[in-house]
Structure formats: C-alpha cells, structure tokens
Amino acid sequence: MDYPASCTIGLGSNTPDRESQVNQAIEHLCGYLSKCSVSSIYESEAFNGKDAPYLNAVIHGISPVGSAALIKYLKEWELLQGRNKNSKAEGVVTIDLDLVIYDMRILRPKDFERHYFNKGYRELLANGSFQDE
C-alpha cells in the first residue's frame, strides 16, 4: 500500500452540543487530511429509532497514513471528545468517526448503504470531490 491514499469518513453526533462536535471534528480532520472536501451537515434519525437524532456529515480527503493508522487516529479523537465504549448502548454518542472508504475500497459496507452516510457521500460525488482519483 502506498501513501497517501484517498479516504471517505462518516461523522455523526447526537448530543445536545452535536453541532459543535461535528464542526470540531470537521476542522480537526481537515487539518490532518489534504484535499479535504466536506458535505453539508444534515440531520438523520438514530438507526435504532429511539435515540436522539444525529447530525451527520461526510468528509473526503487524502490520508497521509494507512487505513489501520487512520482508524486509530479517528478512535483516539473520539476518546478525546468524551466518547466511551458504552456510548452507543447508552444512546448518547459524542462523536462517531468511521472510515467507510479507503483507497477506493469500501471498508464498512453496512455504513456505505445507510442513509446517514449515503446522503453526504452522494453530495460530494455530485460536487466533483472525487475527480482527482
């Protein structure tokens, strides 16, 4: 695997400060990735239908590291923002950062098919964010 490589990351938060959480994550990730493109921020219902609604966005950019290192980086940011292993079970997700596509390979097929990712992904496709690949 050669670096750098393209990556597409899904973001979500359903806390009372979800807008701030998503915006902070966008700012942080766009400082790390090169050629960063960001979808609009949009609301989606919790997948289980009972937790608070999420704000979501999708980021596409060029990662300076491999997929395993990037996933580790994303999970470390989640922890720094207050996420813990019980967050999803408790229904309160401070920030969720998922590497869905890396080097044009879908790593998380279920997320790739879900509305909360697909909406932002399609927006980035329509805006030409993937033309340099």
N, C-alpha and C positions, 0 to 999 in steps of 0.2 A: 504494500500500500504506500502510495506516495502522498505526501502532504505538500501543500494544502489541498483540502477537498471540500466540495460543496456540502452543505448541511441545511436541513429544514427542521425547525424546533417549534413545537406547540407549547403555548403558555396558557395558564389559567389560574384564577384565584376566586374564592367565594367568601372571603372575609369581609367585614364591614369596610375595611380600607383596601378593597380589591383593586380599585383604580390606581391607587398609589403603588400597590405591589406589582401590578402588571407594568406600569410605566417605569418603575425602578429596574425591573428585570430587563425590559427592552433597552434602557440606557446602558445597563451593565453589559449585556450581551453584544450590543452594537459597538461597545468599546473593545470587545475581545475578538469578534469576528470581523473580517474585512468584507467589503462589498455588501454591507448589511441592508436588506430590504425588509420592511415591516408592513404587515397588513393593517387594516383598521382594527380598532378594538371593538368587540361586539359581545353581546350577552347571549348565553345559552343556558338552558335548563340543566340541572345536575343529571347525570346519566341515570342515577337511581330514581329520579323523580321526586325525591323527598327533601334533599338538602337544599341549601340556599343556591340561587342561580350563580353562575360563573361569569366573569369577564374573561374573554379569550382573545388571543392574537396568535399569529404565526410569523416567525422570523426565518428568513433565508439568508445565508451568507457563506463565507468561505472560512472553514476552521483551520487553525494553524496546527492542530493535533489530530491524532487518530480517533476513531469512534469511542473506544474504551476510555481514553483520557478525557474526551469531551463529555461523555456521560458522567464521569466522576466529577468534573468541573460543575456540571449542572446540578448534581445532587448536593455538592458542597454549598452552592449558592442557596438551594432550598433550605438547608440546615441553618445557614447564617440568617435567613429571613424568618426562622422560627418554626419551620415545618418539622414534624417528628414522625416516627413510624406509625403512630396511631391516628394521624390527621384524617386520612380517608375514612377510617372506621368511625371517627367522631363526627364526620360530616363537615369539618372546617379545614379547608386547605389554604394555607397562607399563600403559597405559590407552588405550582406544578410545572416543571420544565421537562419535556420529553423530546428526545432526539428521535424523530419519526423517520427521517430520510438522511442517509449519509452516503456520499459518493454515488448518488443516483440509485441506491439500494434502499428499499423500504424495510426498516428495522422493526417497526411496530405496525403490522398490518391492520390490527383492530382499530388503533387510533387513526390510521390513514383513512379508514372508511367512515369514521364518525363525523357527524355534522360539525362538532366543535373544532375539529381540525380542518375539515374539508372546505368550510366557508372561507377561511383566511387563505388557505392554500390556493383555491381557485382564483381568489382576488389577486394574489401575487402572480399566478400564471397569466391572467388577463393583463396585468401591468407590465409584462415582459421581464420579470425579475430573473427568469431562468435562461435568458437568451445567450449568455456568455458560456454556457456549459457545452 
